[in-house]
Amino acid sequence: YTLHTLFPYTTLFRSWLRDILPDDVPEANVFTYGYRDGNSVDSIARDLIRSLENKRLSRPLYETPIVFLAHGTGGLVVKQVCWFSHSSICGS
């Protein structure tokens, strides 16, 4: 189990990603991502893609599937990430 932070943050509360998931899925690589208010969804999505590309290319994670957990605006960001990634791969 490895918790990667793509955006620096601190927390004082118990996080199930950090504190509980390792017991259930010890081989998981978990990434957290935060963004600042005021940026567009497109901008945040492109930043997330760049962060994931950098992290996945620097480690043997390229073939590892990605599962996103998001809510609210984060869900819109994930939707854009999927759209941008699909468009890039398919050339459309």
N, CA, C and O of each residue as an XYZ file, in Angstrom:
368
protein
N       0.840     -1.184      0.000
C       0.000      0.000      0.000
C       0.875      1.233      0.000
O       1.798      1.349      0.806
N       0.589      2.144     -0.894
C       1.319      3.402     -0.954
C       0.320      4.531     -1.161
O      -0.528      4.450     -2.049
N       0.406      5.569     -0.363
C      -0.435      6.756     -0.529
C       0.419      7.848     -1.151
O       1.392      8.305     -0.552
N       0.051      8.261     -2.351
C       0.760      9.327     -3.052
C      -0.089     10.588     -2.981
O      -1.302     10.521     -3.183
N       0.505     11.708     -2.703
C      -0.214     12.967     -2.702
C       0.229     13.774     -3.913
O       1.395     14.149     -4.032
N      -0.710     14.034     -4.805
C      -0.412     14.825     -5.988
C      -0.573     16.310     -5.714
O      -0.181     17.136     -6.538
N      -1.134     16.656     -4.589
C      -1.325     18.040     -4.195
C      -1.075     18.097     -2.694
O      -1.717     17.360     -1.946
N      -0.172     18.941     -2.234
C       0.162     18.946     -0.811
C      -1.011     19.382      0.070
O      -1.664     20.390     -0.202
N      -1.260     18.632      1.098
C      -2.295     18.992      2.045
C      -1.958     18.385      3.395
O      -1.146     17.464      3.490
N      -2.572     18.898      4.413
C      -2.424     18.315      5.741
C      -3.811     17.983      6.250
O      -4.797     18.603      5.851
N      -3.878     17.019      7.116
C      -5.171     16.619      7.649
C      -5.034     16.210      9.105
O      -4.036     15.613      9.507
N      -6.030     16.533      9.870
C      -6.052     16.153     11.274
C      -7.095     15.072     11.522
O      -7.192     14.558     12.636
N      -7.876     14.719     10.507
C      -8.929     13.731     10.680
C      -8.494     12.376     10.144
O      -7.523     12.269      9.396
N      -9.221     11.359     10.534
C      -8.940     10.002     10.078
C      -9.391      9.861      8.633
O     -10.522     10.209      8.293
N      -8.529      9.364      7.805
C      -8.823      9.181      6.390
C      -8.904      7.691      6.090
O      -7.954      6.952      6.351
N     -10.031      7.244      5.543
C     -10.144      5.815      5.229
C      -9.159      5.419      4.142
O      -8.717      4.271      4.103
N      -8.799      6.361      3.245
C      -7.806      6.050      2.223
C      -6.439      5.762      2.831
O      -5.726      4.859      2.394
N      -6.093      6.535      3.833
C      -4.784      6.410      4.457
C      -4.777      5.403      5.603
O      -3.816      4.652      5.770
N      -5.849      5.389      6.388
C      -5.822      4.645      7.639
C      -6.527      3.288      7.608
O      -6.223      2.428      8.434
N      -7.448      3.079      6.689
C      -8.239      1.848      6.683
C      -7.960      0.985      5.454
O      -7.819     -0.231      5.581
N      -7.877      1.586      4.274
C      -7.689      0.841      3.030
C      -6.466     -0.072      3.039
O      -6.550     -1.171      2.491
N      -5.337      0.316      3.628
C      -4.160     -0.572      3.597
C      -4.422     -1.955      4.180
O      -3.815     -2.934      3.746
N      -5.316     -2.045      5.152
C      -5.636     -3.340      5.737
C      -6.399     -4.223      4.758
O      -6.231     -5.442      4.756
N      -7.242     -3.604      3.922
C      -8.078     -4.356      3.000
C      -7.412     -4.599      1.647
O      -7.626     -5.643      1.032
N      -6.613     -3.651      1.184
C      -5.975     -3.745     -0.134
C      -4.514     -3.307      0.005
O      -4.163     -2.185     -0.361
N      -3.666     -4.189      0.531
C      -2.290     -3.781      0.809
C      -1.467     -3.437     -0.427
O      -0.466     -2.730     -0.311
N      -1.860     -3.917     -1.607
C      -1.099     -3.623     -2.824
C      -1.563     -2.360     -3.545
O      -1.042     -2.035     -4.612
N      -2.528     -1.647     -2.984
C      -3.093     -0.464     -3.634
C      -2.104      0.700     -3.668
O      -1.327      0.903     -2.735
N      -2.153      1.446     -4.744
C      -1.477      2.737     -4.848
C      -2.592      3.770     -4.851
O      -3.402      3.797     -5.777
N      -2.646      4.606     -3.848
C      -3.730      5.573     -3.701
C      -3.168      6.969     -3.932
O      -2.154      7.347     -3.347
N      -3.840      7.729     -4.791
C      -3.450      9.095     -5.085
C      -4.560     10.027     -4.611
O      -5.739      9.758     -4.844
N      -4.197     11.100     -3.960
C      -5.169     12.133     -3.619
C      -4.846     13.357     -4.458
O      -3.689     13.608     -4.793
N      -5.875     14.110     -4.790
C      -5.655     15.295     -5.612
C      -6.601     16.389     -5.155
O      -7.802     16.166     -5.006
N      -6.061     17.547     -4.941
C      -6.859     18.708     -4.578
C      -6.587     19.832     -5.558
O      -5.583     19.813     -6.270
N      -7.457     20.787     -5.597
C      -7.287     21.901     -6.523
C      -7.773     23.174     -5.853
O      -8.561     23.137     -4.907
N      -7.300     24.277     -6.349
C      -7.662     25.576     -5.790
C      -8.919     26.113     -6.472
O      -9.107     25.948     -7.678
N      -9.762     26.748     -5.691
C     -10.946     27.389     -6.251
C     -10.527     28.482     -7.228
O      -9.461     29.081     -7.082
N     -11.358     28.732     -8.207
C     -11.088     29.789     -9.160
C     -10.532     29.304    -10.483
O     -10.572     30.034    -11.473
N     -10.015     28.088    -10.520
C      -9.534     27.530    -11.781
C     -10.694     26.854    -12.499
O     -11.622     26.360    -11.859
N     -10.642     26.831    -13.824
C     -11.699     26.185    -14.593
C     -11.580     24.663    -14.472
O     -10.508     24.136    -14.178
N     -12.682     23.978    -14.700
C     -12.686     22.518    -14.678
C     -11.684     21.990    -15.707
O     -10.944     21.050    -15.417
N     -11.652     22.582    -16.905
C     -10.703     22.153    -17.936
C      -9.264     22.288    -17.464
O      -8.453     21.386    -17.673
N      -8.946     23.394    -16.838
C      -7.593     23.645    -16.349
C      -7.207     22.635    -15.264
O      -6.100     22.096    -15.271
N      -8.112     22.391    -14.354
C      -7.846     21.428    -13.276
C      -7.663     20.035    -13.863
O      -6.770     19.299    -13.444
N      -8.504     19.665    -14.833
C      -8.410     18.344    -15.460
C      -7.061     18.169    -16.155
O      -6.421     17.126    -16.025
N      -6.637     19.183    -16.885
C      -5.339     19.095    -17.581
C      -4.189     18.988    -16.579
O      -3.233     18.249    -16.813
N      -4.275     19.715    -15.469
C      -3.248     19.620    -14.427
C      -3.221     18.221    -13.810
O      -2.150     17.678    -13.541
N      -4.403     17.640    -13.589
C      -4.477     16.291    -13.034
C      -3.864     15.277    -14.005
O      -3.125     14.387    -13.584
N      -4.164     15.404    -15.286
C      -3.586     14.498    -16.281
C      -2.060     14.585    -16.257
O      -1.377     13.561    -16.256
N      -1.531     15.801    -16.237
C      -0.075     15.971    -16.182
C       0.515     15.345    -14.917
O       1.561     14.699    -14.968
N      -0.155     15.539    -13.792
C       0.329     14.966    -12.530
C       0.330     13.443    -12.587
O       1.283     12.803    -12.143
N      -0.729     12.868    -13.130
C      -0.798     11.410    -13.246
C       0.251     10.878    -14.219
O       0.899      9.867    -13.949
N       0.415     11.556    -15.341
C       1.438     11.119    -16.310
C       2.818     11.130    -15.673
O       3.579     10.174    -15.821
N       3.141     12.197    -14.970
C       4.455     12.293    -14.321
C       4.642     11.204    -13.278
O       5.708     10.594    -13.204
N       3.630     10.958    -12.482
C       3.728      9.952    -11.421
C       3.806      8.548    -12.014
O       4.612      7.731    -11.570
N       2.981      8.267    -13.005
C       2.936      6.916    -13.580
C       4.172      6.605    -14.415
O       4.585      5.447    -14.479
N       4.772      7.602    -15.054
C       5.966      7.353    -15.851
C       7.203      7.191    -14.974
O       8.179      6.558    -15.378
N       7.159      7.764    -13.772
C       8.320      7.690    -12.891
C       8.326      6.419    -12.042
O       9.292      6.167    -11.322
N       7.286      5.635    -12.113
C       7.179      4.400    -11.336
C       6.595      3.313    -12.226
O       6.040      3.617    -13.282
N       6.708      2.074    -11.827
C       6.133      0.996    -12.640
C       4.617      0.890    -12.460
O       4.106     -0.168    -12.092
N       3.902      1.981    -12.717
C       2.456      2.019    -12.512
C       1.691      2.170    -13.819
O       0.461      2.235    -13.809
N       2.399      2.227    -14.944
C       1.755      2.569    -16.200
C       0.634      1.601    -16.570
O      -0.380      2.021    -17.128
N       0.796      0.335    -16.276
C      -0.219     -0.662    -16.629
C      -1.287     -0.823    -15.539
O      -2.252     -1.564    -15.725
N      -1.122     -0.149    -14.431
C      -2.061     -0.271    -13.325
C      -3.353      0.475    -13.625
O      -3.313      1.655    -13.974
N      -4.506     -0.195    -13.497
C      -5.776      0.513    -13.727
C      -5.961      1.657    -12.731
O      -5.424      1.629    -11.624
N      -6.725      2.651    -13.143
C      -7.027      3.794    -12.289
C      -8.511      3.764    -11.950
O      -9.353      3.583    -12.828
N      -8.819      3.942    -10.686
C     -10.194      4.089    -10.216
C     -10.290      5.463     -9.575
O      -9.518      5.779     -8.670
N     -11.224      6.280    -10.029
C     -11.413      7.611     -9.471
C     -12.588      7.593     -8.498
O     -13.628      6.997     -8.776
N     -12.410      8.247     -7.364
C     -13.493      8.518     -6.417
C     -13.595     10.029     -6.328
O     -12.630     10.702     -5.965
N     -14.760     10.561     -6.658
C     -14.906     12.012     -6.680
C     -16.338     12.386     -6.323
O     -17.248     11.558     -6.379
N     -16.517     13.639     -5.959
C     -17.866     14.153     -5.715
C     -17.893     15.629     -6.100
O     -16.857     16.293     -6.135
N     -19.071     16.123     -6.383
C     -19.239     17.538     -6.713
C     -18.426     17.940     -7.928
O     -18.436     17.264     -8.956
N     -17.726     19.048     -7.792
C     -16.899     19.543     -8.883
C     -15.822     18.532     -9.251
O     -15.424     18.451    -10.414
N     -15.349     17.769     -8.290
C     -14.355     16.734     -8.576
C     -14.870     15.726     -9.587
O     -14.099     15.220    -10.402
N     -16.167     15.427     -9.546
C     -16.757     14.531    -10.533
C     -16.699     15.116    -11.931
O     -16.463     14.397    -12.902
N     -16.916     16.430    -12.035
C     -16.809     17.101    -13.332
C     -15.365     17.080    -13.833
O     -15.114     16.922    -15.027
N     -14.423     17.240    -12.906
C     -13.007     17.191    -13.273
C     -12.661     15.804    -13.821
O     -11.998     15.692    -14.853
N     -13.104     14.754    -13.138
C     -12.828     13.388    -13.592
C     -13.454     13.145    -14.967
O     -12.842     12.506    -15.823
N     -14.657     13.649    -15.178
C     -15.304     13.508    -16.482
C     -14.448     14.153    -17.572
O     -14.278     13.572    -18.643
N     -13.907     15.348    -17.313
C     -13.053     16.026    -18.284
C     -11.743     15.269    -18.497
O     -11.251     15.184    -19.622
N     -11.181     14.724    -17.428
C      -9.963     13.921    -17.546
C     -10.216     12.754    -18.496
O      -9.403     12.477    -19.378
N     -11.339     12.077    -18.313
C     -11.677     10.943    -19.186
C     -11.884     11.409    -20.621
O     -11.422     10.753    -21.555
N     -12.568     12.525    -20.808
C     -12.818     13.049    -22.145
C     -11.506     13.438    -22.831
O     -11.266     13.056    -23.976
N     -10.657     14.201    -22.129
C      -9.387     14.626    -22.710
C      -8.520     13.406    -23.044
O      -7.907     13.346    -24.110
N      -8.476     12.446    -22.132
C      -7.642     11.264    -22.344
C      -8.158     10.447    -23.518
O      -7.367      9.996    -24.347
N      -9.449     10.252    -23.604
C     -10.041      9.497    -24.714
C      -9.776     10.218    -26.043
O      -9.398      9.589    -27.031
N      -9.973     11.514    -26.056
C      -9.743     12.300    -27.270
C      -8.292     12.220    -27.717
O      -8.011     12.137    -28.912
N      -7.374     12.247    -26.763
C      -5.943     12.168    -27.058
C      -5.572     10.805    -27.641
O      -4.809     10.724    -28.604
N      -6.114      9.741    -27.058
C      -5.800      8.391    -27.505
C      -6.445      8.094    -28.860
O      -5.819      7.488    -29.730
N      -7.688      8.520    -29.033
C      -8.437      8.214    -30.251
C      -8.221      9.230    -31.354
O      -8.650      9.008    -32.487
N      -7.565     10.339    -31.050
C      -7.278     11.339    -32.066
C      -8.469     12.152    -32.499
O      -8.456     12.745    -33.577
N      -9.494     12.192    -31.682
C     -10.675     12.981    -32.065
C     -10.799     14.236    -31.252
O     -11.736     15.009    -31.449
